[in-house]
Amino acid sequence: IKENFSEEKLASIFYNSVYGLAYLHSIDIFYSDMKPDNLLVFRDMQVKLGDFGVTCKLESKEKDFDTLKYYAKGCSARFVPQDFMERFDPPGESPMSKNEMFSIDIYALKKTFQIAISLVKEH
């Protein structure tokens, strides 16, 4: 988010970002690269997620969301919870569950908007 938005517009962007991320998770996709630079906001306030280069399709047949079988790679360290970062040493070596993978995306979305909100408060 490179532009300063009003609180109302920021709330709309956040809502649409949550909706987009929820959709990806509903079709078992781990986005893995949520950060301000990857939110594409158009003039009509339509929001799209960009840069799917490190996105990962998780098994849709998997009913057990807690089985440790996935590896997170390509996440921006600034947008990953500290407890997960400790497991990434070396990166991508510790298996994670589908729930954990999705929680990284959710944390990164919250962190993205914490940054955006702080920028709005500064101006």
N, C-alpha and C positions, 0 to 999 in steps of 0.2 A: 504494500500500500504506500505509494509514493506521493499521494495527494492528501491534503488535510480535509477530512470530511466532517460534517456536523455530527453530533451525537446521534441524531435520528438516522442519518444515512449510514453511519457506522453500525447501528443496530440492525438495519436492513441487510447490510453486507454480512454481518455475523449470522443472522438467521439463514440467509441463502447459503452461506458456507457450511453451516451445520447440516442443512438439508442435503447439500451435495455430498458431504462426507458420509452421512447416514445412508444415502443411496449406494455409494461405493461399498460400504460395509454390508449392506443388504445383499449385494451380489458377490460377497466374499473377496473384496479387493482391499488390500492394505496399501494405502496411498504412499505413506512413508516420507513424503517431502513437503509437508505443510509448513509454509513460512510466508511472510508478507509478499515476497517477490513472486510467489506462485499463485496469488489470488488475482485474477484478471477481472477488473471491474469496468464495465462498459458505460457509455454515456447514459443509457436508459436504466442504469443501476443493476443490470443483469450481472451475475457473478458466475465465473467459471473457474475451475481449478486447472492450472496449467502444469506442464512438465511432469509427464508420466514416465520418465526415463527409469526410475527405480521402483515403480509400482510393482506389486506382487499379487498374483491371483492365488488365493488360498483355496484349499479343497472345499468344494461346496457340499460334498457328501458327508464331510466331517461334522458329526452332531456333538461331539465332545469338544467344547470350547476351551478346555483346560489341558489338553494333551500337548506336551512339549515336543514340537516337531518342526517349527518354522525358525528361520534365521533372518533377523532384521539387518539389512545393509543399506547404505546410502542415506541414512537419516542425518539431518543437520544437528550436530551435537548441542547447539544452543536451544533446540526445540525438542529435546528428549529428557524425560525425568531423570534426575541424578541416580536413583536406584537402578534404573536400566543401564545407564552409562557404565556403572561399575561392573555390570555383567558383560559389557562389550569389550573386554580386555583379554585377548585381542578381539577386534571388531568382527561380528558375525560368527563367533565361535560357540555361543551359548544358545541352545534351543529355547524357543518361546512358544507359548500357547496362542491360539487365535485371539483370545480375550486380551492378552498382553500386547499383541501386535496392534489391535484396535485401540487399546488405551494409549499407546504412543501417539497415534493419529489425533486422538481427542486432546491429549495434553498439548501437542504441538498447535492445535487450533486455538486452545485457550491462551497459550503463550503468544501466538501471533496477535491476538486481539488485546492482550495486556500491553503489548508494545504500541499498537494502534491507539488505544485509549490514552496512554501516557503522552503520545504525540498531540492528541486533541486537547488534553489538559494544558499542554505547554503553550498552545496558540490561543 
